[in-house]
Amino acid sequence: MSAKLLQVNFKLNVSIAEYQSLCQSLAETFAAIPGLHWKVWTLNEAAREAGGVYLFESEQALNAYLTGPLGAQVGSHPALRDISVKTFDIMDGVTAITRGPVAVAAAAG
């Protein structure tokens, strides 16, 4: 199985401080997602947009997150709106050349 990237973006319905506090309270929960190698949390304060980029060990692990309770919670959270969810394959050769942080997936597999 090959690693998969998940990109999630959304607009905020709460203040930046409230969102940052929410993220802090959920970081360990996200860290414990089965099959998740890492998550980069993103924030554009000026545009009041946020999201994340995730590296999953497999499409199965990614789909389990999306269809599980945590994925559903993110998708319906009142602090978030205009949610965009996209999945991607990784272009291994060129990513290795540009030192993309996905080697962990190959090493773990």
Secondary structure, 3 states (H helix, E strand, C coil): CCCEEEEEEEEECCCHHHHHHHHHHHHHHHHCCCCEEEEEEEEECCCCEEEEEEEECCHHHHHHHHHCHHHHHHHHCCCEEEEEEEEEECCHHHHHHCCCCCHHHHHHC
